[in-house]
Amino acid sequence: MTLRLPDVSGRLRAYTPRSEPAPFLTRRSRSSDHLLSRTVFAAAHVVSDPCADPSPGAPAVLDWDATLAFRHHLWSHGLAVAEAMDTAQRGMGLDWSTAAELIRRSAAAARSVGGRIASGVGTDHLTGPAGLAAIRQAYEEQLAIVEEAGAQPILMASRALAAATRAPEDYLHLYGELLRQAREPVILHWLGPMFDPALHGYWGSSDVSRATTTFLQLVADHADKVDGVKISLLDAGREIALRRRLPSGVRCYTGDDFHYPELIAGDEHGFSHALLGVFDPLAPLAAHAVHALDAGDTEEFHSRLDPSVDLSRLLFEPPTRYYKTGVVLLAWLAGHQSHFAMVSGLQSARSLPHLARAYEGADTLGLFPDPDRAEARMRSLLTVYGVDA
């Protein structure tokens, strides 16, 4: 069987899907299959209720069973879950009330299986312009909920803070207060403007080198309260340079969906752990690759993970913030959910040629447990768009 898929120019061409999944998908996961050499978080997407109103501004309605089942899928492969992050549409349709409930439910699910979970702490429940006192209070409210749920906090970048100040001292003071209050070491998240344009100039400067200096000062001043830093700048050189300047004991979690194999593998000076949105669709493959690192086989690690970079670069191509659409498409095609619908209707955020290339890339890697089902679902999507596949 072949499919006719649209290319970037809109022309249809024949594609023959593979008939079997990759071998790593047929390998049974065991509770003892923990990843040893790297801590690997997958930033997990949410499964929306397809019958809910997806209008912008409407509260998000989730399919809780499917959403939590996907987290169990990630834990079953030895990955940790980064909950209520941008992959889950924080700031793009997932309102704070629903995010808080997601954090509580996911943390409880993690406890039931001994899975690791960290959850996003932000200020996205603020409405309109806010001063520094209100921003700090908003962070504190979310921090309390994450800690009460039993999840590790991830201090996310704040659009409100980016809008309220350009002074590095304000960032150092506000974050310093939050770190002093935190019960346990947190993960600091630096999300670049390619993921969220509202975060331009974060850490008090649009000059990334100056912003890095402020960021590293914050970490050095509170190293006992920082488990690690999550860097999402899509610049491997900057991440490596920053990683080498971190205080002893503070981890670097790469958020670079373009260069993750080389950053995770590392060099003679160290390596990055991972907190990646692309590991949502790549979970079994990522776990398989890191097991090779656990065995000291860097060559095998690269042979397994390097081929996935082309798919990741496609999913995260500009406008990068819409990468979530491809992530949810692949979850549907892989059978993790029964539909291709998203909070706020963001399934329409990418073109049909983009979705077709995402399908082809994932199929080439053998990511679909049931290639026939994936093909049938992709064919049905093409039919919706009026393509005779």
Number of C-alpha atoms within 10 A of each C-alpha: 10 13 18 17 25 21 14 13 7 10 10 16 12 12 13 13 18 18 13 16 18 17 11 18 18 11 10 9 17 10 11 8 14 19 20 13 15 19 19 27 28 26 27 30 27 26 28 25 19 17 10 17 15 20 12 13 12 14 18 23 22 20 15 16 10 17 21 18 16 20 26 19 16 24 24 22 21 29 30 24 27 31 30 28 22 23 26 23 24 19 18 18 22 26 19 21 11 17 21 19 14 22 23 20 15 29 24 17 17 21 13 9 12 11 20 19 25 25 33 27 31 28 26 20 15 16 8 6 12 15 12 15 9 15 23 18 14 18 22 19 15 22 26 16 18 22 18 12 18 19 24 26 28 27 24 21 22 21 21 22 25 19 16 15 18 16 14 17 14 16 21 18 12 16 19 16 13 17 22 13 13 17 13 15 19 21 25 27 20 21 22 20 17 18 20 18 14 16 21 19 19 29 28 23 18 14 12 16 12 13 17 20 14 20 21 18 14 21 24 17 13 16 19 16 22 23 20 22 28 25 26 22 20 19 14 19 11 14 23 19 11 18 23 13 12 18 17 9 11 20 20 27 29 29 30 23 24 22 18 25 25 16 24 23 18 15 11 5 8 13 20 27 23 28 28 25 26 29 24 27 25 23 23 22 22 24 26 21 24 29 21 19 21 15 12 12 13 16 12 17 24 18 13 20 20 15 14 22 17 13 23 26 16 18 26 22 15 12 14 16 20 22 23 28 26 26 24 28 23 26 22 21 27 22 16 16 21 14 17 21 22 26 27 22 17 19 18 13 14 16 11 18 17 18 24 21 19 21 23 20 20 20 25 18 18 21 27 26 19 16 20 17 15 22 24 13 20 23 19 15 17 20 12 10 9 9 14 13 17
